[in-house]
């Protein structure tokens, strides 16, 4: 079936390009929904901005870095404490946020003086922190402030600090994906190769596109260490500023979230010849494949099989319990981008569930191509979905569960439909063998929660 126009979109027929229902035998290159283009005026987009993509998704995860947002305080507040990415140093990155708190007079007369004062104040208040990332926002980009000049001045004055500037004003791109790209490319250009890591193994990797959401990194890190593999840098879960400067010393880039971090893997290959290996770390069988691919690359096949055997013995009985109780349940996946295709086969082939609808906030054409290739006929695919479309999709497919973020999750709960947080998880981690069990448990508990049944009842009677 070609792209379709939902009833709610009759006033904005351009939305037809963004909605597709898969039919048997169709060539996905002909019917991919349009994506990574500007939101159509009049729609209630769920997208974030470029600044959000740089700060909230990537830079804000670093555990030893001052995050200086050069702009109005709202930009800092809106990206603080909204993601669950813990660290092993007391969660420094979750406790603090810094802003230059730009006011109207700064917009008129320029905000560079305020930026410099804020940088100096932050380092003075945090004397043990020597690293900083500065993010531009819409306001500071529009007035023409030059944060790189200010950063250079401060580095010259303080000497033992290091500052990275990412130019990511919200208006720079059509979604947060532009912020991912800007951070990746700028970091590669300005910081990679400026620090030498200590090498402790002949087998070294960068684990890219992993943000330690509810301790995901710890799970995969455990597997790699058992195989004798050293992680030079996580991009950017539970990692340090300097370890990311040493990414050029890895022998392999293991890429999990290709949309947010595939760019830096490509640049590392161009500049340093480091090969890229794309993997799926969500799903029981996918995790086996990941470890076997990694083992084959380093000729550590035996080590990979040892890890797989140990983890399967520990977690398979628990996973099998859910495999007998989730088949046939219909699920919609409304997330950012890659998780549409990361999760589809894991839910359908392993757990017997049926993915009936997918919506991406910032996926590109290749994300939809992968998602549609892995999906089944009858599934609805939407780019940049809006609230009215979600209502209509729910009526069409009647899902038993929706995997989405908290914003849409609040809408879903009001409709008395179970939901699991697909962005920051309910009770993670969700990666690896252990994570597959946790995700299956959360889905089972959500679907079978008596609260949802009680919520539908009119307790007043009559």
C-alpha positions as CSV (number, residue, x, y, z in Angstrom):
1,X,0.0,0.0,0.0
2,X,1.3,3.4,-0.8
3,X,1.6,6.0,1.9
4,X,-1.8,6.8,3.5
5,X,-3.6,9.9,4.8
6,X,-5.2,9.5,8.2
7,X,-8.7,11.0,8.7
8,X,-7.3,13.4,11.3
9,X,-4.9,14.8,8.7
10,X,-7.3,15.9,6.0
11,X,-6.6,19.5,6.8
12,X,-2.8,18.9,6.2
13,X,-2.7,16.5,3.3
14,X,1.1,16.8,3.2
15,X,1.2,14.3,6.1
16,X,0.4,11.5,3.7
17,X,4.1,11.4,2.8
18,X,4.9,10.4,6.4
19,X,2.5,7.5,7.0
20,X,2.8,4.0,5.5
21,X,1.1,0.6,6.0
22,X,3.1,-2.4,4.9
23,X,1.6,-4.9,2.5
24,X,2.9,-8.2,1.1
25,X,5.5,-8.0,-1.6
26,X,6.1,-4.3,-1.5
27,X,9.5,-2.8,-2.2
28,X,10.4,-0.7,0.7
29,X,12.5,1.6,-1.5
30,X,9.3,2.7,-3.2
31,X,7.1,3.2,-0.1
32,X,9.5,4.5,2.6
33,X,7.7,7.3,4.5
34,X,9.4,10.7,4.2
35,X,11.6,11.5,7.2
36,X,14.3,13.8,8.5
37,X,12.6,16.8,6.9
38,X,10.9,19.8,8.5
39,X,7.8,19.3,10.5
40,X,4.7,20.4,8.6
41,X,3.2,23.6,10.2
42,X,0.0,22.8,12.0
43,X,1.1,19.4,13.3
44,X,1.7,18.7,17.0
45,X,5.2,17.3,16.7
46,X,6.8,15.2,19.4
47,X,10.3,16.1,18.2
48,X,13.1,17.7,20.2
49,X,15.5,20.3,19.0
50,X,19.2,20.1,17.9
51,X,20.4,21.4,21.3
52,X,18.4,18.7,23.0
53,X,20.1,16.0,20.8
54,X,23.5,17.3,21.6
55,X,23.1,17.9,25.4
56,X,20.4,15.5,26.6
57,X,21.4,12.5,24.5
58,X,25.2,12.6,24.2
59,X,27.1,15.3,26.1
60,X,25.0,15.4,29.3
61,X,25.9,11.7,30.0
62,X,29.6,12.4,30.7
63,X,30.3,11.8,34.4
64,X,33.1,14.2,35.1
65,X,32.2,17.3,33.0
66,X,30.6,20.7,33.7
67,X,27.7,21.1,31.2
68,X,27.4,24.8,30.5
69,X,24.3,25.8,28.6
70,X,24.8,29.3,27.0
71,X,21.2,30.5,26.8
72,X,18.0,31.2,28.8
73,X,17.7,29.1,31.9
74,X,14.8,27.1,30.5
75,X,17.0,25.4,28.0
76,X,19.1,24.0,30.9
77,X,16.1,23.1,33.0
78,X,14.3,21.3,30.2
79,X,17.3,18.9,29.7
80,X,18.1,18.2,33.3
81,X,17.1,15.1,35.2
82,X,15.0,13.7,32.4
83,X,17.2,10.7,31.4
84,X,18.2,7.8,33.6
85,X,21.9,7.5,32.9
86,X,23.7,6.7,36.2
87,X,27.5,6.6,36.7
88,X,29.9,4.9,39.1
89,X,31.0,8.3,40.7
90,X,27.8,9.1,42.6
91,X,25.8,10.3,39.6
92,X,27.6,13.7,39.3
93,X,26.0,14.3,35.9
94,X,22.5,13.9,37.2
95,X,22.9,16.2,40.2
96,X,24.0,19.4,38.5
97,X,23.2,21.7,35.6
98,X,24.8,25.0,34.7
99,X,23.4,27.9,32.7
100,X,24.5,31.4,31.8
101,X,20.9,32.4,32.4
102,X,20.7,34.8,29.5
103,X,18.4,37.8,30.0
104,X,16.9,40.3,27.6
105,X,19.7,42.8,28.0
106,X,22.2,40.1,27.1
107,X,20.3,39.5,23.9
108,X,20.6,43.2,23.2
109,X,24.2,43.8,24.2
110,X,25.7,40.3,23.7
111,X,26.2,37.5,26.1
112,X,29.9,36.8,25.8
113,X,30.8,38.6,29.0
114,X,28.2,36.7,30.9
115,X,29.5,33.4,29.4
116,X,33.0,34.0,30.6
117,X,31.9,34.9,34.1
118,X,29.8,31.8,34.2
119,X,32.6,29.6,33.1
120,X,35.0,31.0,35.7
121,X,32.4,30.8,38.4
122,X,31.6,27.1,37.6
123,X,35.3,26.1,37.7
124,X,35.8,28.0,40.9
125,X,32.8,26.3,42.5
126,X,33.8,22.8,41.3
127,X,37.6,22.9,41.8
128,X,38.0,19.1,41.2
129,X,36.3,19.3,37.8
130,X,38.6,20.3,35.0
131,X,36.5,19.6,32.0
132,X,33.5,21.5,30.4
133,X,31.2,21.4,27.5
134,X,29.6,24.6,26.3
135,X,26.3,24.3,24.3
136,X,24.9,27.2,22.2
137,X,21.1,27.7,22.0
138,X,18.8,29.5,19.7
139,X,19.2,32.8,21.5
140,X,23.0,32.9,21.6
141,X,23.3,31.7,18.0
142,X,20.9,34.4,16.8
143,X,22.9,37.2,18.5
144,X,26.2,36.0,17.2
145,X,28.1,35.2,20.4
146,X,31.4,33.4,19.8
147,X,31.8,30.8,22.6
148,X,34.9,29.3,21.1
149,X,36.7,32.6,21.5
150,X,35.7,32.8,25.1
151,X,36.6,29.1,25.7
152,X,40.1,29.7,24.3
153,X,40.5,32.8,26.6
154,X,39.6,30.8,29.7
155,X,41.8,27.9,28.8
156,X,44.7,30.3,28.4
157,X,44.0,31.8,31.8
158,X,43.3,28.6,33.8
159,X,45.7,26.3,31.9
160,X,44.8,23.0,33.5
161,X,41.3,22.8,32.2
162,X,39.8,21.7,28.8
163,X,36.7,23.0,27.2
164,X,34.7,21.7,24.3
165,X,32.2,23.9,22.4
166,X,29.3,22.4,20.4
167,X,27.4,24.7,18.1
168,X,23.9,23.2,18.4
169,X,21.2,25.9,18.4
170,X,17.7,24.4,18.5
171,X,16.8,25.8,15.1
172,X,19.8,24.3,13.3
173,X,18.1,21.1,12.2
174,X,14.6,19.5,11.8
175,X,15.0,17.4,14.9
176,X,17.4,16.4,17.7
177,X,19.2,14.3,15.1
178,X,21.0,17.4,14.0
179,X,22.4,17.8,17.5
180,X,23.7,14.2,17.5
181,X,25.5,15.0,14.2
182,X,27.0,18.3,15.4
183,X,28.3,16.8,18.6
184,X,29.8,13.7,16.8
185,X,31.5,15.7,14.1
186,X,32.8,18.5,16.3
187,X,34.2,16.1,18.9
188,X,36.0,14.2,16.2
189,X,37.4,17.4,14.7
190,X,38.4,19.1,18.0
191,X,39.1,16.5,20.6
192,X,39.8,13.0,19.3
193,X,43.5,12.3,19.3
194,X,44.4,14.8,22.0
195,X,44.8,12.3,24.8
196,X,46.5,8.9,25.0
197,X,44.7,6.1,26.9
198,X,46.6,3.4,28.8
199,X,46.3,0.2,26.8
200,X,45.9,-3.0,28.9
201,X,44.7,-5.5,26.3
202,X,45.5,-6.3,22.6
203,X,41.7,-6.2,22.1
204,X,40.4,-2.7,22.3
205,X,37.0,-1.2,21.3
206,X,34.9,1.9,21.5
207,X,31.3,1.1,22.5
208,X,29.4,3.7,20.5
209,X,25.8,4.7,20.9
210,X,25.5,3.4,24.5
211,X,24.3,5.8,27.2
212,X,24.1,3.6,30.2
213,X,20.4,4.0,30.6
214,X,19.6,2.3,33.9
215,X,23.0,0.6,33.9
216,X,22.9,-0.8,30.3
217,X,26.6,-0.2,30.0
218,X,27.5,-2.2,33.1
219,X,25.8,-5.3,31.6
220,X,27.6,-5.2,28.2
221,X,30.9,-4.1,29.8
222,X,30.8,-7.3,31.9
223,X,30.6,-9.4,28.8
224,X,33.4,-7.6,27.1
225,X,35.7,-7.8,30.1
226,X,35.1,-11.5,30.5
227,X,36.3,-11.9,26.9
228,X,39.5,-9.9,27.7
229,X,38.4,-6.9,25.7
230,X,39.3,-3.4,26.8
231,X,36.8,-0.6,26.3
232,X,38.7,2.6,25.4
233,X,35.6,4.7,25.5
234,X,31.9,4.5,25.9
235,X,30.2,7.0,23.6
236,X,29.0,8.2,26.1
237,X,27.6,6.0,29.0
238,X,29.4,6.2,32.3
239,X,32.4,7.7,30.6
240,X,34.9,10.5,31.1
241,X,35.8,13.5,28.9
242,X,39.4,12.3,28.5
243,X,38.5,8.8,27.5
244,X,36.6,10.1,24.6
245,X,39.7,12.1,23.5
246,X,41.5,8.7,23.2
247,X,39.0,7.0,20.9
248,X,41.6,6.9,18.1
249,X,43.4,4.0,19.9
250,X,40.6,1.4,19.6
251,X,40.8,-1.4,17.1
252,X,37.1,-1.7,16.6
253,X,34.1,0.6,16.8
254,X,31.1,-1.3,18.1
255,X,28.0,0.7,17.2
256,X,24.7,0.2,19.0
257,X,22.6,3.3,18.4
258,X,23.6,4.1,14.8
259,X,21.4,7.2,14.5
260,X,22.9,9.1,17.4
261,X,26.5,8.0,17.1
262,X,27.1,6.3,13.8
263,X,28.7,9.5,12.5
264,X,31.7,9.4,14.8
265,X,32.3,5.7,13.9
266,X,32.4,6.7,10.2
267,X,34.8,9.5,10.9
268,X,37.1,7.3,13.0
269,X,37.2,4.9,10.1
270,X,38.1,7.7,7.6
271,X,40.8,9.3,9.8
272,X,42.3,6.3,11.7
273,X,41.1,3.2,9.7
274,X,39.2,1.8,12.7
275,X,36.5,-0.6,11.3
276,X,32.9,-0.3,12.3
277,X,30.7,-3.2,13.5
278,X,26.9,-2.5,13.9
279,X,25.2,-4.7,16.5
280,X,21.9,-5.1,18.4
281,X,22.3,-5.4,22.1
282,X,18.6,-5.7,23.0
283,X,17.1,-9.2,22.8
284,X,18.3,-12.6,23.9
285,X,19.2,-14.0,20.5
286,X,20.6,-10.6,19.3
287,X,23.0,-10.6,22.2
288,X,24.3,-14.0,21.2
289,X,24.9,-12.7,17.7
290,X,26.6,-9.6,19.0
291,X,29.1,-11.5,21.1
292,X,29.8,-14.0,18.3
293,X,30.5,-11.2,15.8
294,X,32.8,-9.6,18.4
295,X,34.5,-12.9,19.1
296,X,35.1,-13.6,15.5
297,X,36.6,-10.2,14.9
298,X,39.3,-10.7,17.6
299,X,39.6,-14.5,17.2
300,X,38.0,-14.9,20.6
301,X,35.3,-17.3,19.6
302,X,35.8,-19.6,22.5
303,X,35.6,-16.8,25.0
304,X,32.4,-15.5,23.4
305,X,30.8,-19.0,23.7
306,X,31.9,-19.2,27.3
307,X,30.1,-15.9,28.1
308,X,27.0,-16.9,26.1
309,X,26.8,-20.3,27.9
310,X,27.2,-18.7,31.3
311,X,24.5,-16.0,30.7
312,X,22.1,-18.3,28.9
313,X,22.2,-20.8,31.8
314,X,21.5,-18.0,34.3
315,X,18.8,-16.1,32.4
316,X,17.1,-18.5,29.9
317,X,14.7,-20.1,32.4
318,X,13.4,-16.7,33.4
319,X,13.1,-15.6,29.8
320,X,11.3,-18.8,28.8
321,X,8.6,-18.1,31.5
322,X,7.7,-14.9,29.7
323,X,7.9,-16.5,26.2
324,X,4.9,-18.7,27.2
325,X,2.8,-15.7,28.4
326,X,3.4,-12.9,25.9
327,X,2.7,-14.5,22.4
328,X,0.0,-12.8,20.5
329,X,0.1,-9.6,22.5
330,X,0.0,-6.5,20.2
331,X,2.5,-3.8,20.8
332,X,3.2,-0.3,19.3
333,X,6.7,1.2,19.4
334,X,6.7,4.9,19.4
335,X,10.3,6.0,20.2
336,X,13.2,8.0,18.7
337,X,14.5,6.1,15.7
338,X,16.7,3.0,15.8
339,X,14.8,1.1,18.5
340,X,12.0,0.5,16.0
341,X,14.3,-1.9,14.2
342,X,16.3,-3.0,17.2
343,X,13.3,-4.2,19.1
344,X,10.9,-5.5,16.4
345,X,12.5,-8.9,15.8
346,X,13.3,-9.4,19.4
347,X,9.7,-8.9,20.4
348,X,8.2,-10.9,17.4
349,X,10.6,-13.8,16.9
350,X,11.7,-14.3,20.5
351,X,8.5,-13.5,22.5
352,X,5.8,-14.1,19.9
353,X,4.4,-10.6,20.2
354,X,3.1,-8.7,17.2
355,X,4.4,-5.2,16.5
356,X,1.4,-3.4,15.0
357,X,2.5,0.2,14.7
358,X,5.8,2.2,14.8
359,X,6.4,5.9,15.0
360,X,9.8,7.6,14.9
361,X,10.5,11.1,16.1
362,X,13.9,11.6,14.4
363,X,14.6,8.5,12.3
364,X,16.2,8.9,8.8
365,X,15.4,7.0,5.7
366,X,17.8,4.1,6.5
367,X,16.1,3.7,9.9
368,X,12.7,3.2,8.3
369,X,14.2,0.9,5.7
370,X,15.6,-1.3,8.5
371,X,12.4,-1.1,10.5
372,X,10.1,-1.9,7.6
373,X,12.4,-4.7,6.4
374,X,12.2,-6.3,9.9
375,X,8.5,-5.6,10.3
376,X,5.5,-7.6,9.2
377,X,2.6,-6.8,6.8
378,X,-0.1,-4.7,8.2
379,X,2.2,-2.7,10.5
380,X,1.7,1.1,10.5
381,X,4.8,3.2,10.1
382,X,4.8,7.0,10.9
383,X,7.4,9.6,10.8
384,X,7.1,12.6,13.3
385,X,3.8,11.3,14.6
386,X,1.4,13.6,16.3
387,X,-1.2,13.2,19.0
388,X,-4.2,13.0,16.8
389,X,-2.6,10.3,14.6
390,X,-1.8,8.3,17.7
391,X,-5.5,8.4,18.7
392,X,-6.4,7.1,15.2
393,X,-3.8,4.4,15.2
394,X,-4.9,3.1,18.6
395,X,-8.4,2.8,17.2
396,X,-7.2,0.9,14.2
397,X,-4.8,-1.6,15.8
398,X,-6.1,-1.8,19.5
399,X,-2.6,-2.5,21.0
400,X,-2.2,-4.4,24.3
401,X,0.9,-2.3,25.1
402,X,2.8,0.8,23.9
403,X,6.5,1.3,24.2
404,X,7.1,5.1,24.2
405,X,8.4,8.0,26.2
406,X,6.9,9.7,29.2
407,X,5.1,12.5,27.3
408,X,3.1,10.2,25.1
409,X,3.0,7.7,28.0
410,X,0.9,10.2,29.9
411,X,-1.5,10.3,27.0
412,X,-1.6,6.5,26.7
413,X,-2.3,6.1,30.5
414,X,-5.3,8.4,30.2
415,X,-6.7,6.0,27.6
416,X,-6.1,3.1,30.1
417,X,-3.6,1.4,27.8
418,X,-0.5,-0.2,29.4
419,X,2.7,1.5,28.5
420,X,6.4,0.9,29.2
421,X,9.0,3.7,29.0
422,X,10.9,3.1,25.8
423,X,13.3,5.9,26.3
424,X,14.5,5.6,29.9
425,X,12.9,2.2,30.8
426,X,10.7,1.2,33.6
427,X,12.9,-1.2,35.6
428,X,16.1,-1.7,33.5
429,X,18.7,-2.4,32.3
430,X,17.2,-3.7,29.1
431,X,20.4,-4.5,27.2
432,X,21.9,-8.0,27.1
433,X,20.5,-11.3,28.4
434,X,19.6,-9.8,31.8
435,X,18.0,-6.9,30.0
436,X,15.9,-9.0,27.8
437,X,14.4,-10.6,30.9
438,X,13.8,-7.2,32.5
439,X,12.1,-5.9,29.4
440,X,9.9,-9.0,29.1
441,X,9.0,-8.7,32.8
442,X,8.0,-5.0,32.5
443,X,5.9,-5.7,29.5
444,X,4.2,-8.6,31.1
445,X,3.5,-6.7,34.3
446,X,2.2,-3.7,32.4
447,X,-0.2,-5.8,30.3
448,X,-1.5,-7.7,33.3
449,X,-1.6,-4.9,35.8
450,X,-5.0,-4.9,37.6
451,X,-4.7,-1.1,37.9
452,X,-5.5,-0.7,34.2
453,X,-8.7,-2.8,34.6
454,X,-9.7,-0.9,37.6
455,X,-9.1,2.4,35.9
456,X,-11.7,1.5,33.2
457,X,-14.5,0.9,35.8
458,X,-16.8,3.6,37.0
459,X,-16.5,3.2,40.8
460,X,-19.5,5.6,41.3
461,X,-21.8,2.9,39.9
462,X,-24.9,3.5,37.8
